[in-house]
Amino acid sequence: MTGNYSEEMGAVKSDLQTLKQDLATLTKSVKADAQANALELRANAKTKFDEARANAVEVSTKGRRKAQSTIQENPIVSIAATAGLGLILGALMARR
């Protein structure tokens, strides 16, 4: 009976060693896949960020040009609007 037990223990040890090697291989594979996915996600995020930044710059430039042209076309109205905003902000700040 001890001979059979020794054979079974040897088989179990062999199976455990194989399992250990398989787990190590799987871990390396998962790590490599995760790194590849992380690099891809980072590149995509950078692309989206750059696009958003370019869009924000374009929109702000258009808004600034529109404001400048409006001020140049209607200087009196622009001065009156600025003065009105100043009065409103001053009144709000005086309440505090």
MMTF fields as JSON, N, C-alpha, C and O atoms, coordinates in Angstrom:
{
  "mmtfVersion": "1.0.0",
  "mmtfProducer": "UNKNOWN",
  "numBonds": 383,
  "numAtoms": 384,
  "numGroups": 96,
  "numChains": 1,
  "numModels": 1,
  "chainsPerModel": [1],
  "groupsPerChain": [96],
  "chainIdList": ["A"],
  "bondAtomList": [4, 2, 8, 6, 12, 10, 16, 14, 20, 18, 24, 22, 28, 26, 32, 30, 36, 34, 40, 38, 44, 42, 48, 46, 52, 50, 56, 54, 60, 58, 64, 62, 68, 66, 72, 70, 76, 74, 80, 78, 84, 82, 88, 86, 92, 90, 96, 94, 100, 98, 104, 102, 108, 106, 112, 110, 116, 114, 120, 118, 124, 122, 128, 126, 132, 130, 136, 134, 140, 138, 144, 142, 148, 146, 152, 150, 156, 154, 160, 158, 164, 162, 168, 166, 172, 170, 176, 174, 180, 178, 184, 182, 188, 186, 192, 190, 196, 194, 200, 198, 204, 202, 208, 206, 212, 210, 216, 214, 220, 218, 224, 222, 228, 226, 232, 230, 236, 234, 240, 238, 244, 242, 248, 246, 252, 250, 256, 254, 260, 258, 264, 262, 268, 266, 272, 270, 276, 274, 280, 278, 284, 282, 288, 286, 292, 290, 296, 294, 300, 298, 304, 302, 308, 306, 312, 310, 316, 314, 320, 318, 324, 322, 328, 326, 332, 330, 336, 334, 340, 338, 344, 342, 348, 346, 352, 350, 356, 354, 360, 358, 364, 362, 368, 366, 372, 370, 376, 374, 380, 378],
  "bondOrderList": [1, 1, 1, 1, 1, 1, 1, 1, 1, 1, 1, 1, 1, 1, 1, 1, 1, 1, 1, 1, 1, 1, 1, 1, 1, 1, 1, 1, 1, 1, 1, 1, 1, 1, 1, 1, 1, 1, 1, 1, 1, 1, 1, 1, 1, 1, 1, 1, 1, 1, 1, 1, 1, 1, 1, 1, 1, 1, 1, 1, 1, 1, 1, 1, 1, 1, 1, 1, 1, 1, 1, 1, 1, 1, 1, 1, 1, 1, 1, 1, 1, 1, 1, 1, 1, 1, 1, 1, 1, 1, 1, 1, 1, 1, 1],
  "groupList": [{"groupName": "MET", "atomNameList": ["N", "CA", "C", "O"], "elementList": ["N", "C", "C", "O"], "formalChargeList": [0, 0, 0, 0], "bondAtomList": [1, 0, 2, 1, 3, 2], "bondOrderList": [1, 1, 2], "singleLetterCode": "M", "chemCompType": "L-PEPTIDE LINKING"}, {"groupName": "THR", "atomNameList": ["N", "CA", "C", "O"], "elementList": ["N", "C", "C", "O"], "formalChargeList": [0, 0, 0, 0], "bondAtomList": [1, 0, 2, 1, 3, 2], "bondOrderList": [1, 1, 2], "singleLetterCode": "T", "chemCompType": "L-PEPTIDE LINKING"}, {"groupName": "GLY", "atomNameList": ["N", "CA", "C", "O"], "elementList": ["N", "C", "C", "O"], "formalChargeList": [0, 0, 0, 0], "bondAtomList": [1, 0, 2, 1, 3, 2], "bondOrderList": [1, 1, 2], "singleLetterCode": "G", "chemCompType": "PEPTIDE LINKING"}, {"groupName": "ASN", "atomNameList": ["N", "CA", "C", "O"], "elementList": ["N", "C", "C", "O"], "formalChargeList": [0, 0, 0, 0], "bondAtomList": [1, 0, 2, 1, 3, 2], "bondOrderList": [1, 1, 2], "singleLetterCode": "N", "chemCompType": "L-PEPTIDE LINKING"}, {"groupName": "TYR", "atomNameList": ["N", "CA", "C", "O"], "elementList": ["N", "C", "C", "O"], "formalChargeList": [0, 0, 0, 0], "bondAtomList": [1, 0, 2, 1, 3, 2], "bondOrderList": [1, 1, 2], "singleLetterCode": "Y", "chemCompType": "L-PEPTIDE LINKING"}, {"groupName": "SER", "atomNameList": ["N", "CA", "C", "O"], "elementList": ["N", "C", "C", "O"], "formalChargeList": [0, 0, 0, 0], "bondAtomList": [1, 0, 2, 1, 3, 2], "bondOrderList": [1, 1, 2], "singleLetterCode": "S", "chemCompType": "L-PEPTIDE LINKING"}, {"groupName": "GLU", "atomNameList": ["N", "CA", "C", "O"], "elementList": ["N", "C", "C", "O"], "formalChargeList": [0, 0, 0, 0], "bondAtomList": [1, 0, 2, 1, 3, 2], "bondOrderList": [1, 1, 2], "singleLetterCode": "E", "chemCompType": "L-PEPTIDE LINKING"}, {"groupName": "ALA", "atomNameList": ["N", "CA", "C", "O"], "elementList": ["N", "C", "C", "O"], "formalChargeList": [0, 0, 0, 0], "bondAtomList": [1, 0, 2, 1, 3, 2], "bondOrderList": [1, 1, 2], "singleLetterCode": "A", "chemCompType": "L-PEPTIDE LINKING"}, {"groupName": "VAL", "atomNameList": ["N", "CA", "C", "O"], "elementList": ["N", "C", "C", "O"], "formalChargeList": [0, 0, 0, 0], "bondAtomList": [1, 0, 2, 1, 3, 2], "bondOrderList": [1, 1, 2], "singleLetterCode": "V", "chemCompType": "L-PEPTIDE LINKING"}, {"groupName": "LYS", "atomNameList": ["N", "CA", "C", "O"], "elementList": ["N", "C", "C", "O"], "formalChargeList": [0, 0, 0, 0], "bondAtomList": [1, 0, 2, 1, 3, 2], "bondOrderList": [1, 1, 2], "singleLetterCode": "K", "chemCompType": "L-PEPTIDE LINKING"}, {"groupName": "ASP", "atomNameList": ["N", "CA", "C", "O"], "elementList": ["N", "C", "C", "O"], "formalChargeList": [0, 0, 0, 0], "bondAtomList": [1, 0, 2, 1, 3, 2], "bondOrderList": [1, 1, 2], "singleLetterCode": "D", "chemCompType": "L-PEPTIDE LINKING"}, {"groupName": "LEU", "atomNameList": ["N", "CA", "C", "O"], "elementList": ["N", "C", "C", "O"], "formalChargeList": [0, 0, 0, 0], "bondAtomList": [1, 0, 2, 1, 3, 2], "bondOrderList": [1, 1, 2], "singleLetterCode": "L", "chemCompType": "L-PEPTIDE LINKING"}, {"groupName": "GLN", "atomNameList": ["N", "CA", "C", "O"], "elementList": ["N", "C", "C", "O"], "formalChargeList": [0, 0, 0, 0], "bondAtomList": [1, 0, 2, 1, 3, 2], "bondOrderList": [1, 1, 2], "singleLetterCode": "Q", "chemCompType": "L-PEPTIDE LINKING"}, {"groupName": "ARG", "atomNameList": ["N", "CA", "C", "O"], "elementList": ["N", "C", "C", "O"], "formalChargeList": [0, 0, 0, 0], "bondAtomList": [1, 0, 2, 1, 3, 2], "bondOrderList": [1, 1, 2], "singleLetterCode": "R", "chemCompType": "L-PEPTIDE LINKING"}, {"groupName": "PHE", "atomNameList": ["N", "CA", "C", "O"], "elementList": ["N", "C", "C", "O"], "formalChargeList": [0, 0, 0, 0], "bondAtomList": [1, 0, 2, 1, 3, 2], "bondOrderList": [1, 1, 2], "singleLetterCode": "F", "chemCompType": "L-PEPTIDE LINKING"}, {"groupName": "ILE", "atomNameList": ["N", "CA", "C", "O"], "elementList": ["N", "C", "C", "O"], "formalChargeList": [0, 0, 0, 0], "bondAtomList": [1, 0, 2, 1, 3, 2], "bondOrderList": [1, 1, 2], "singleLetterCode": "I", "chemCompType": "L-PEPTIDE LINKING"}, {"groupName": "PRO", "atomNameList": ["N", "CA", "C", "O"], "elementList": ["N", "C", "C", "O"], "formalChargeList": [0, 0, 0, 0], "bondAtomList": [1, 0, 2, 1, 3, 2], "bondOrderList": [1, 1, 2], "singleLetterCode": "P", "chemCompType": "L-PEPTIDE LINKING"}],
  "groupTypeList": [0, 1, 2, 3, 4, 5, 6, 6, 0, 2, 7, 8, 9, 5, 10, 11, 12, 1, 11, 9, 12, 10, 11, 7, 1, 11, 1, 9, 5, 8, 9, 7, 10, 7, 12, 7, 3, 7, 11, 6, 11, 13, 7, 3, 7, 9, 1, 9, 14, 10, 6, 7, 13, 7, 3, 7, 8, 6, 8, 5, 1, 9, 2, 13, 13, 9, 7, 12, 5, 1, 15, 12, 6, 3, 16, 15, 8, 5, 15, 7, 7, 1, 7, 2, 11, 2, 11, 15, 11, 2, 7, 11, 0, 7, 13, 13],
  "groupIdList": [1, 2, 3, 4, 5, 6, 7, 8, 9, 10, 11, 12, 13, 14, 15, 16, 17, 18, 19, 20, 21, 22, 23, 24, 25, 26, 27, 28, 29, 30, 31, 32, 33, 34, 35, 36, 37, 38, 39, 40, 41, 42, 43, 44, 45, 46, 47, 48, 49, 50, 51, 52, 53, 54, 55, 56, 57, 58, 59, 60, 61, 62, 63, 64, 65, 66, 67, 68, 69, 70, 71, 72, 73, 74, 75, 76, 77, 78, 79, 80, 81, 82, 83, 84, 85, 86, 87, 88, 89, 90, 91, 92, 93, 94, 95, 96],
  "secStructList": [7, 2, 2, 2, 2, 2, 2, 2, 2, 2, 2, 2, 2, 2, 2, 2, 2, 2, 2, 2, 2, 2, 2, 2, 2, 2, 2, 2, 2, 2, 2, 2, 2, 2, 2, 2, 2, 2, 2, 2, 2, 2, 2, 2, 2, 2, 2, 2, 2, 2, 2, 2, 2, 2, 2, 2, 2, 2, 2, 2, 2, 2, 2, 2, 2, 2, 2, 2, 2, 2, 2, 2, 2, 7, 2, 2, 2, 2, 2, 2, 2, 2, 2, 2, 2, 2, 2, 2, 2, 2, 2, 2, 2, 2, 2, 7],
  "xCoordList": [0.807, 0.0, 0.864, 0.47, 2.024, 2.894, 3.473, 3.735, 3.68, 4.193, 3.188, 3.552, 1.936, 0.879, 0.717, 0.504, 0.822, 0.712, 1.838, 1.604, 3.047, 4.197, 4.023, 4.384, 3.47, 3.222, 2.188, 2.338, 1.132, 0.089, 0.629, 0.298, 1.458, 2.065, 2.99, 3.024, 3.725, 4.583, 3.754, 4.132, 2.623, 1.744, 1.144, 1.039, 0.752, 0.19, 1.256, 0.969, 2.466, 3.552, 3.817, 4.019, 3.816, 4.038, 2.918, 3.17, 1.67, 0.533, 0.618, 0.313, 1.025, 1.158, 2.264, 2.122, 3.347, 4.435, 3.963, 4.267, 3.23, 2.679, 1.713, 1.739, 0.862, -0.081, 0.658, 0.262, 1.723, 2.52, 3.113, 3.081, 3.644, 4.221, 3.14, 3.36, 1.985, 0.879, 0.403, 0.102, 0.334, -0.079, 0.946, 0.574, 2.213, 3.257, 3.153, 3.276, 2.929, 2.78, 1.536, 1.575, 0.45, -0.797, -0.626, -1.117, 0.057, 0.296, 1.096, 0.775, 2.131, 2.939, 2.104, 2.222, 1.268, 0.423, -0.585, -0.788, -1.212, -2.187, -1.494, -2.043, -0.308, 0.442, 0.77, 0.614, 1.223, 1.566, 0.322, 0.383, -0.807, -2.049, -2.497, -2.93, -2.398, -2.801, -1.93, -2.429, -0.639, 0.258, -0.062, -0.061, -0.334, -0.673, -1.969, -2.076, -2.957, -4.231, -4.049, -4.665, -3.226, -2.987, -2.321, -2.681, -1.368, -0.713, -1.708, -1.691, -2.562, -3.565, -4.557, -4.891, -5.021, -5.954, -5.304, -5.946, -4.047, -3.339, -3.213, -3.406, -2.89, -2.772, -4.119, -4.187, -5.195, -6.53, -6.911, -7.474, -6.607, -6.926, -6.147, -6.692, -4.888, -4.076, -4.633, -4.683, -5.05, -5.634, -6.903, -7.089, -7.777, -9.036, -8.751, -9.408, -7.769, -7.416, -6.9, -7.282, -6.042, -5.498, -6.604, -6.603, -7.553, -8.674, -9.533, -9.945, -9.802, -10.612, -9.914, -10.555, -8.603, -7.843, -7.901, -8.131, -7.692, -7.737, -9.123, -9.247, -10.151, -11.522, -11.773, -12.392, -11.294, -11.472, -10.757, -11.288, -9.567, -8.82, -9.561, -9.661, -10.073, -10.804, -12.068, -12.354, -12.821, -14.062, -13.763, -14.45, -12.748, -12.426, -11.921, -12.211, -11.172, -10.693, -11.875, -11.926, -12.812, -14.003, -14.801, -15.271, -14.956, -15.698, -15.022, -15.686, -13.7, -12.953, -13.104, -13.314, -12.995, -13.158, -14.565, -14.742, -15.563, -16.947, -17.138, -17.775, -16.573, -16.688, -15.985, -16.521, -14.812, -14.082, -14.847, -14.916, -15.423, -16.162, -17.429, -17.815, -18.074, -19.274, -18.927, -19.653, -17.836, -17.403, -17.036, -17.37, -16.351, -15.958, -17.175, -17.193, -18.174, -19.364, -20.284, -20.962, -20.313, -21.216, -20.46, -20.7, -19.566, -18.76, -19.586, -19.281, -20.598, -21.405, -22.184, -22.227, -22.797, -23.56, -22.618, -22.982, -21.422, -20.449, -20.036, -19.925, -19.809, -19.428, -20.58, -20.364, -21.793, -22.965, -23.172, -23.48, -23.004, -23.168, -22.104, -22.397, -20.897, -19.813, -20.07, -19.854, -20.528, -20.842, -21.984, -21.946, -22.997, -24.121, -23.68, -24.103, -22.843, -22.315, -21.489, -21.548, -20.723, -19.927, -20.811, -20.511, -21.897, -22.826, -23.485, -23.62, -23.89, -24.548, -23.568, -23.92, -22.348, -21.337, -21.0, -20.83, -20.901, -20.621, -21.731, -21.463, -22.972, -24.102, -24.105, -24.356, -23.833, -23.789, -22.68, -22.864, -21.525, -20.405, -20.629, -20.135, -21.359, -21.631, -22.592, -22.581, -23.415, -24.363, -23.653, -24.171, -22.529, -21.808, -21.208, -20.557],
  "yCoordList": [-1.181, 0.0, 1.263, 2.266, 1.241, 2.402, 2.66, 3.814, 1.644, 1.831, 2.576, 3.483, 2.194, 2.838, 4.291, 5.198, 4.484, 5.83, 6.72, 7.886, 6.195, 6.95, 7.334, 8.436, 6.414, 6.719, 7.838, 8.746, 7.747, 8.774, 10.134, 11.167, 10.12, 11.373, 11.95, 13.163, 11.101, 11.554, 12.16, 13.18, 11.526, 12.03, 13.379, 14.295, 13.485, 14.746, 15.844, 16.97, 15.524, 16.508, 16.939, 18.122, 15.984, 16.296, 17.196, 18.159, 16.857, 17.678, 19.083, 20.057, 19.194, 20.509, 21.33, 22.54, 20.679, 21.376, 21.872, 22.997, 21.037, 21.435, 22.601, 23.552, 22.526, 23.606, 24.902, 25.978, 24.793, 25.969, 26.604, 27.825, 25.792, 26.295, 26.924, 27.969, 26.28, 26.819, 28.16, 29.078, 28.273, 29.529, 30.634, 31.784, 30.293, 31.28, 31.754, 32.948, 30.828, 31.183, 32.053, 33.051, 31.666, 32.437, 33.831, 34.803, 33.943, 35.243, 36.149, 37.327, 35.602, 36.388, 36.828, 37.962, 35.936, 36.254, 37.351, 38.284, 37.233, 38.243, 39.591, 40.631, 39.574, 40.812, 41.481, 42.694, 40.695, 41.249, 41.828, 42.904, 41.12, 41.623, 42.906, 43.845, 42.955, 44.152, 45.344, 46.458, 45.113, 46.201, 46.697, 47.902, 45.772, 46.166, 46.965, 47.979, 46.504, 47.225, 48.596, 49.571, 48.674, 49.954, 50.943, 52.12, 50.476, 51.352, 51.838, 53.005, 50.94, 51.311, 52.327, 53.317, 52.074, 53.004, 54.366, 55.404, 54.355, 55.62, 56.408, 57.623, 55.707, 56.38, 56.956, 58.073, 56.187, 56.678, 57.883, 58.849, 57.832, 58.957, 60.198, 61.302, 60.031, 61.178, 61.782, 63.004, 60.935, 61.42, 62.213, 63.306, 61.661, 62.347, 63.675, 64.681, 63.67, 64.895, 65.957, 67.124, 65.558, 66.508, 67.074, 68.262, 66.207, 66.679, 67.668, 68.699, 67.35, 68.231, 69.57, 70.621, 69.53, 70.767, 71.628, 72.834, 71.005, 71.75, 72.353, 73.486, 71.597, 72.09, 73.261, 74.251, 73.151, 74.239, 75.508, 76.61, 75.351, 76.515, 77.163, 78.387, 76.332, 76.864, 77.604, 78.693, 77.015, 77.641, 78.936, 79.939, 78.92, 80.146, 81.25, 82.425, 80.881, 81.869, 82.488, 83.703, 81.656, 82.165, 83.085, 84.137, 82.693, 83.518, 84.862, 85.896, 84.839, 86.082, 87.006, 88.21, 86.429, 87.245, 87.834, 88.991, 87.027, 87.502, 88.639, 89.648, 88.461, 89.519, 90.787, 91.883, 90.662, 91.838, 92.555, 93.784, 91.797, 92.443, 93.11, 94.178, 92.483, 93.08, 94.374, 95.363, 94.371, 95.578, 96.683, 97.848, 96.323, 97.333, 97.895, 99.073, 97.066, 97.526, 98.356, 99.262, 98.053, 98.729, 99.15, 98.578, 100.113, 100.463, 101.056, 100.786, 101.837, 102.45, 101.381, 101.391, 100.464, 99.38, 98.514, 98.095, 98.245, 97.427, 98.106, 97.451, 99.401, 100.142, 100.142, 99.96, 100.344, 100.355, 98.976, 98.882, 97.911, 96.553, 96.253, 95.641, 96.669, 96.462, 97.228, 96.707, 98.456, 99.253, 98.624, 98.587, 98.129, 97.466, 96.225, 95.997, 95.428, 94.237, 94.618, 93.956, 95.684, 96.153, 96.58, 96.28, 97.277, 97.696, 96.499, 96.461, 95.529, 94.334, 93.567, 93.175, 93.347, 92.635, 93.411, 92.821, 94.74, 95.553, 95.448, 95.366, 95.45, 95.326, 93.96, 93.852, 92.92, 91.568, 91.423, 90.774, 92.018, 91.905, 92.759, 92.424, 93.844, 94.704, 94.031, 94.352, 93.116, 92.401, 91.468, 91.203, 90.983, 90.021, 90.699, 90.059],
  "zCoordList": [0.0, 0.0, 0.0, -0.596, 0.649, 0.654, -0.72, -1.061, -1.509, -2.854, -3.718, -4.467, -3.612, -4.361, -3.892, -4.696, -2.59, -2.005, -2.514, -2.833, -2.596, -3.085, -4.551, -4.964, -5.325, -6.732, -6.874, -7.691, -6.055, -6.107, -5.658, -6.241, -4.623, -4.158, -5.225, -5.428, -5.894, -6.98, -8.113, -8.69, -8.426, -9.475, -9.072, -9.888, -7.796, -7.296, -7.343, -7.752, -6.932, -6.974, -8.412, -8.686, -9.316, -10.722, -11.261, -11.985, -10.889, -11.314, -10.736, -11.424, -9.49, -8.855, -9.524, -9.702, -9.887, -10.569, -11.939, -12.337, -12.644, -13.948, -13.78, -14.561, -12.759, -12.477, -12.157, -12.606, -11.387, -11.039, -12.299, -12.452, -13.187, -14.427, -15.318, -15.93, -15.38, -16.182, -15.629, -16.392, -14.305, -13.683, -13.944, -14.177, -13.906, -14.194, -15.641, -15.915, -16.559, -17.973, -18.174, -18.892, -17.539, -17.646, -17.066, -17.64, -15.95, -15.327, -16.252, -16.406, -16.861, -17.799, -18.997, -19.462, -19.488, -20.638, -20.292, -21.07, -19.127, -18.695, -18.497, -18.86, -17.929, -17.71, -19.042, -19.186, -20.012, -21.327, -22.0, -22.594, -21.912, -22.499, -21.821, -22.49, -20.498, -19.751, -20.126, -20.28, -20.27, -20.658, -22.066, -22.319, -22.973, -24.345, -24.355, -25.045, -23.583, -23.514, -22.873, -23.305, -21.867, -21.198, -22.157, -22.184, -22.929, -23.905, -24.958, -25.349, -25.406, -26.41, -25.828, -26.478, -24.607, -23.965, -23.735, -23.898, -23.361, -23.134, -24.436, -24.458, -25.512, -26.811, -27.241, -27.752, -27.031, -27.38, -26.541, -27.057, -25.244, -24.364, -24.77, -24.757, -25.129, -25.556, -26.836, -26.978, -27.767, -29.011, -28.732, -29.267, -27.893, -27.555, -26.846, -27.113, -25.944, -25.228, -26.187, -26.093, -27.098, -28.085, -28.975, -29.299, -29.368, -30.177, -29.388, -29.919, -28.125, -27.291, -27.076, -27.1, -26.866, -26.673, -27.935, -27.858, -29.091, -30.355, -30.574, -31.04, -30.239, -30.381, -29.433, -29.821, -28.192, -27.227, -27.676, -27.536, -28.208, -28.692, -29.859, -29.941, -30.752, -31.914, -31.481, -31.979, -30.555, -30.092, -29.345, -29.54, -28.497, -27.751, -28.676, -28.455, -29.703, -30.675, -31.428, -31.622, -31.844, -32.525, -31.613, -32.047, -30.347, -29.389, -29.156, -29.076, -29.046, -28.844, -30.055, -29.906, -31.251, -32.469, -32.552, -32.933, -32.191, -32.217, -31.219, -31.522, -30.016, -29.0, -29.466, -29.299, -30.038, -30.522, -31.624, -31.634, -32.553, -33.64, -33.111, -33.586, -32.13, -31.541, -30.815, -30.921, -30.089, -29.366, -30.35, -30.13, -31.433, -32.416, -33.165, -33.521, -33.4, -34.11, -33.218, -33.701, -31.918, -30.978, -29.725, -28.661, -29.8, -28.634, -27.483, -26.321, -27.765, -26.71, -25.952, -24.722, -26.688, -26.055, -25.217, -24.118, -25.719, -24.985, -23.689, -22.652, -23.738, -22.528, -21.528, -20.33, -22.012, -21.134, -20.497, -19.308, -21.284, -20.753, -19.709, -18.682, -19.957, -18.992, -17.711, -16.617, -17.839, -16.654, -15.866, -14.636, -16.569, -15.898, -15.153, -14.02, -15.769, -15.089, -13.872, -12.836, -14.005, -12.87, -11.71, -10.555, -12.012, -10.952, -10.279, -9.056, -11.076, -10.522, -9.643, -8.53, -10.119, -9.317, -8.053, -6.986, -8.168, -6.993, -5.957, -4.758, -6.419, -5.493, -4.837, -3.637, -5.598, -5.019, -4.005, -2.975, -4.277, -3.365, -2.119, -1.042, -2.256, -1.105, -0.138, 1.05, -0.604, 0.248, 1.21, 2.295, 0.859, 1.697, 2.836, 3.662]
}
